[in-house]
Amino acid sequence: MLQQTTPVPNQILDEYLPVLSAVELKVLLVIIRSTLGWVDGQHEGRRKKRDWIAGSQLRKRSGCSRRSVTTAVEKLVNRLLIEVLDMHGNLLDTPDLRKGQTRMYYRLCPEFTRSTGSPQHEQRLPRTWEKSAQALAQKMRITKESFY
């Protein structure tokens, strides 16, 4: 591997580059640079899997406003490109869970950082979509009364 480079998963370049907004791409690249772009000092040769990135750093390094970074993070989480975790490793997959957190850790979804096998990315829906689908299914329950 070339020195002083950051590996970007091909799937991101091939499938997502055409559909990401400029802000989403900037925020995603900051996260990739902060994780895969650093060799973990504790494990020689391994790339960092996650990193604590302050909101101010995301804004400064992406050159984007607070609102645009927040929106981009939400969209990247919903697209299953990144995961946001608290300091205990709990997934913060909704804006309500992220609100008020003092430290948030960012990482690419594990499907992109596995060393073997193909990504299982398409098989998983974010919890927010699962909840929406369940709510819609509840509203659309067909009963005998529905047909009379």
N, C-alpha and C positions, 0 to 999 in steps of 0.2 A: 504494500500500500504506500502511496505517496506520503511523504512527511508533510505536516501542517495542512492536512485536508480533513474535511468532514464528509463521511459517507452518508448519502441520502438513498433510502430504499428505492429501487427501480419502480416499484408499483406506485409510489407517490408521484414520481416524474411522469410515468406512462399514463396512469389513469386519472390522477387528481389534478395535475397541473392545469389541464384545460378548463376545469370547472371551479377551481378555487378563486376567490376574489383576491385582489392585491394584498389587502390587509390580512386575510386568512393565510396566504402564502408567507407573508413576512413573519407573522407570529409563529407559524409552523417551523419556518427556518430558524428562528431564534431558539425554539425548543430543541430542534435537532442539533443545532450548534452547541447548546448547553449540555446536551446529553451525549449523543453519539460523537460529537466533536471533541470530547475530552476523554483521555485515557484515565481510568480510575487508578489512583495512586496506591490503593490498598490491594488491588488485584492486577498485577503487571500485565499490560497488553489488552486488558478488557476495557470496553467502552462503558461510560456511565449509563445506567438504565433510567435513572430519574434525577431531577435536580430541582432544588428549591429556587424559584425565580420570583422575585418580588414584582408586584404589579408595576412599580415605577421602572424596574429594569426592562420589563416587557415593552413598556411605552417608549423608553429611551432607545432601546436597541432596535425596535421596529420602526420608530419615527411616527407612531400613530397615537391618536388620542385615547383617553381612558375608555370612552364609550365604544370606540371602534375595536379596541383590544378585547374588551369584555364580550362584545358581539362575536368577534372572530373566535374567541375561546369557546363560546357556546356552540357555534357552528362546527368547529373542529371536533368537539366532543360528540355532537349529534351525528357527524359523519364517521365516527369511530376511528378518527385519525390519532387523537390524543386522549390521554386519561389525566385527570387531575385528582391528586390524593392529598389527604391531610398528613400531619406528621406521624400518625400511627399507621399509615398505609390504607386508610379507609377511602373508598372511591367517592369522590364528590362529583357525581354525574348530573346534577341539576344546579341551576343558579341559586336556589334556596339553600342547598347544602354548602355552596361555596361562599355565600354571603357571610361576612363577618369573620371569616377564617384569617388568622394572622400569618400563617405559613401554608402555602400551597406548593406541592411538588408536581412537576409536569413530566410526562413521559409520552413517547409514542405508544400507541396500543401495542401490546405484546406480540400481536400477529406480525408486526413489521420487524421485530427485533429477534425473532427466532432464527437460529442458525440452520435448522434443517426443516424440511417439509414446506408445503405451500401454505400461504396465509389462509386462515379460516374466516377471514374478515367478513365476507358476505353472509355468513350463517348467523351472525349475532346482531340483534337490534338493541339500541340503547334503551335503558329502562323507561325513559320518558316516552319513547314510541310505543313500548310494550303497554304502558299504562293507558296511552291514548287509544291503542287498538282494543284493549280490554273494555274501556269506557264506551267506545263505539259499538262493540259487540253487545254490551249490556243494553244499550239503547235500541238495538235492532233485533232483540230476541223475538222470535216468531212464536206466537202462541195460537191456540185454537181461536181465541177471540179476535186475533188479527185478521182472520179470513172471513169473518161474518159481518 
